[in-house]
């Protein structure tokens, strides 16, 4: 009897944790759309779609992660004037994702959200938002020291930091190179993030 109960418990656990074919299909469709999205409206719509998928699934962190990522791409747009308001939306999605699972990928988006806020006024926000961005990067690398997106973001930070403060192209170049090498050897799980390699290669070319 005890063995039967144990088997039933394991089966229930496996079923609960499994991704349904419908979920996987819907996610892949919207991830593909996100990869090609270029306008505010497209990204805003996808953020809402991923959020609704997350609310329906309840146990999956990836939908909320992609909602936050779509909102992050909006934050990099020059037309997005209120970076603080946009970051608040990113962070709201991250709260949902990290309530399910905190990992290197969510920390990567945390880094970008804080960076966007810091860039509003780097001089006055470096010790607050800048520190938050650096902390997110450190926490992500502690969890996954081979995550290529974290090295890409680290290199971007170095690239944008003046040489007199420890940054510059020479400091960024080897980190971009490490990021690209890790992208090439990466074997991401289905539906997991893959973005960043093209951006890293473009930035590396600017370091030559």
ABEGO torsion letter per residue (X at the ends): XAAAAAAAAAAAAAAAABBBAAAAAAAAAAAAAAAABABAAAAAAAAAAAAAAAAAAGABAAAAAAAAAAAAAAAABAABABAAAAAAAAAAAAAAAAAABBBAAAAAAAAAAAAAAAAABAAAAAABAAAAAAAAAAAAAAABAABAAAAAAAAAAAAABBAAAGBEAAAAAAAAAAAAAAAAABBBBBGBBABGAAAAAAAAAAAX
